Amino acid sequence: MTSDVSRAPSCRRLPFAFGGGAVIGALGGLIGLGGAEFRLPLLIGMFRFAALEAVILNKAMSLVVVATALPFRAATVPFADVGANWPIILNLLAGSLAGAWFGAGWATRLRSDNLYRVIALMLVAIAIVLVTGHEAGDGRPLFVGVAQIVAGVAAGFVIGVVSSLLGVAGGELLIPTLVLLFGADIKLAGSLSLAVSLPTMIVGFTRYSRDQAFAVLGRNRAFLLALAAGSIVGTFIGGRLLGLIPDDVLLPALAVILLISAWKVWHHK
């Protein structure tokens, strides 16, 4: 069922869409994410999209941000460095592509009230990972050999499911996985996570295109463009502000925002 807001004239929401996208993009840019975790509660709470519509819109926005973030980061992390780690990318993709397809199919079959609750619980989980899993490891992989490959496929599958259910890039889960499981440094892990996220999101997006809720993109083109423009501007600003706010202040504050958002989504009517 289409939400009332998605039928309303988009022009009335464009400034708010741009502004909201810019604020969320700045938050994401500060910690190396696309901000989708924060954008989803905004789509549901402020703009009153139904759960599945919000996930699809968020997925479209995540694709835009990830596709632009890779070249933005190339000056710091060259494409050659990313390409040199293709075995890690393929290892995670082996699980994440299947997880993305499964997660999208699951989301389209869930009742709206159940999907709201799944989203809320995952926002809580991401808040916990944000605080506990964002620090860099000691550079040593957690596993090696076959055990590492199996763990990479399993982790990729879980991340693919989460990515599709929330419409996010999955960076907040991918980055700790790359640091802890493969021993990647934090900057390289950020770019590797984008390389894994992009095809993973495309698979989930393709699966969602088979559902009637996918039409929300066509009904809200202007809104989507305004949100995309704001998100990209905000991500650029957030990246410029990186380093001005210490992680021991920023990360707990963002985690609190996610917990509040989870509470609101859980009780969404």
Secondary structure, 3 states (H helix, E strand, C coil): CCCHHHHCCHHHCHHHHHHHHHHHHHHHHHHCCCCHHHHHHHHHHCCCCCHHHHHHHHHHHHHHHHHHHHHHHCCCCCHHHHHCCHHHHHHHHHHHHHHHHHHHHHHHHCCHHHHHHHHHHHHHHHHHHHHHCCCCCCCCCCCCHHHHHHHHHHHHHHHHHHHHHHCCCCHHHHHHHHHHHHCCCHHHHHHHHHHHHHHHHHHHHHHHCCCHHHHHHHHCHHHHHHHHHHHHHHHHHHHHHCCCCCHHHHHHHHHHHHHHHHHHHHCCC
